[in-house]
Amino acid sequence: MTAFDELERGDIVWGTDPLSDIGCPMLVLGTPRFPNHGVKLITVLISTKAYHEESLTLRDDDYEGDPLGERSHVLPWSLATLNSAVEVELHMTSLIEERTEYVATQSIVYISS
């Protein structure tokens, strides 16, 4: 397993979902390091359901590693900050930089409107 402080932008992890007890896949968009609080993971949630017309479908060629098992959709409005290794169960795969950048841009557009 990848250590919490070694996770990078574009990694997909199984993390603690703030709205659920079971967790979900999350795409890491940022990994800021704070002097008194250490690394934080800024993430967006991923779902197998397209809840909204602005969800972003992941295609097989979006992955740097193996694709997730089912067709998945990034929810750019569902941001979550993970604060410690306790909140990350495992590293699943990664997205290519271009797709990660697109997701980050769409998240900014979504929350800025």
C-alpha positions as CSV (number, residue, x, y, z in Angstrom):
1,M,0.0,0.0,0.0
2,T,1.1,3.5,-0.8
3,A,1.8,5.6,2.4
4,F,-0.6,8.5,3.0
5,D,2.1,11.2,2.6
6,E,3.3,9.5,-0.7
7,L,-0.1,9.8,-2.4
8,E,-0.1,12.2,-5.4
9,R,-2.4,14.2,-7.6
10,G,-4.2,11.8,-9.9
11,D,-4.2,8.8,-7.5
12,I,-7.5,7.1,-6.8
13,V,-7.9,5.8,-3.3
14,W,-10.7,4.1,-1.3
15,G,-11.4,6.7,1.3
16,T,-13.8,7.6,4.1
17,D,-16.9,9.2,2.5
18,P,-18.2,11.9,4.7
19,L,-21.8,10.9,3.7
20,S,-21.5,7.2,4.1
21,D,-20.2,4.5,6.5
22,I,-18.8,2.3,3.8
23,G,-16.4,4.7,1.9
24,C,-15.9,5.2,-1.8
25,P,-13.3,5.8,-4.4
26,M,-11.9,9.3,-4.5
27,L,-9.6,11.1,-6.9
28,V,-6.8,13.1,-5.3
29,L,-6.7,16.6,-6.8
30,G,-4.2,18.1,-4.4
31,T,-1.8,17.2,-1.6
32,P,-1.0,20.4,0.3
33,R,1.4,20.0,3.3
34,F,0.8,22.3,6.3
35,P,3.5,23.0,8.9
36,N,1.4,22.1,11.9
37,H,-1.0,19.6,10.4
38,G,1.0,17.6,7.8
39,V,-0.4,16.4,4.5
40,K,-4.1,16.8,3.6
41,L,-5.6,15.1,0.5
42,I,-8.1,17.3,-1.4
43,T,-10.3,14.8,-3.3
44,V,-13.5,14.5,-5.3
45,L,-15.8,11.5,-5.0
46,I,-16.2,8.9,-7.7
47,S,-19.4,6.9,-8.2
48,T,-20.7,4.2,-10.5
49,K,-23.9,6.3,-10.9
50,A,-24.2,9.4,-13.0
51,Y,-26.2,11.5,-10.6
52,H,-26.0,14.7,-12.6
53,E,-25.4,15.8,-16.1
54,E,-22.2,17.5,-14.9
55,S,-20.6,14.2,-13.6
56,L,-17.5,13.3,-15.6
57,T,-17.4,9.8,-17.0
58,L,-14.1,8.0,-16.8
59,R,-13.0,6.1,-19.9
60,D,-10.5,3.3,-19.9
61,D,-7.9,5.5,-21.5
62,D,-8.2,8.0,-18.7
63,Y,-6.3,5.6,-16.4
64,E,-2.6,5.5,-15.9
65,G,-3.0,2.1,-14.2
66,D,-5.8,-0.5,-14.4
67,P,-9.3,1.0,-14.8
68,L,-11.8,0.7,-12.0
69,G,-14.0,-2.4,-12.3
70,E,-17.2,-0.6,-13.4
71,R,-17.9,2.5,-15.5
72,S,-17.3,5.3,-13.0
73,H,-18.1,9.0,-12.8
74,V,-16.3,11.8,-11.0
75,L,-18.6,14.1,-9.1
76,P,-16.8,17.5,-9.4
77,W,-19.1,19.1,-6.8
78,S,-18.4,16.5,-4.1
79,L,-15.1,17.6,-2.6
80,A,-13.7,16.0,0.5
81,T,-10.5,16.6,2.5
82,L,-8.8,13.5,4.0
83,N,-6.7,14.4,7.0
84,S,-4.8,11.2,7.9
85,A,-4.0,7.6,6.9
86,V,-6.9,6.4,8.9
87,E,-9.2,7.8,6.2
88,V,-7.6,6.0,3.3
89,E,-8.1,2.2,3.1
90,L,-6.1,1.6,-0.1
91,H,-4.6,3.0,-3.3
92,M,-6.7,1.7,-6.2
93,T,-5.2,3.2,-9.4
94,S,-4.3,6.6,-11.0
95,L,-5.6,8.8,-13.8
96,I,-3.4,10.4,-16.4
97,E,-2.4,14.0,-15.8
98,E,-4.5,15.4,-18.6
99,R,-7.7,13.9,-17.2
100,T,-6.9,14.9,-13.6
101,E,-6.3,18.5,-14.8
102,Y,-9.7,18.4,-16.6
103,V,-11.4,17.2,-13.5
104,A,-9.7,19.9,-11.3
105,T,-10.7,22.6,-13.8
106,Q,-14.3,21.3,-13.9
107,S,-14.5,21.3,-10.1
108,I,-13.3,24.9,-10.0
109,V,-15.9,25.9,-12.7
110,Y,-18.6,24.0,-10.8
111,I,-18.0,25.6,-7.5
112,S,-17.3,29.1,-9.0
113,S,-20.7,29.4,-10.7
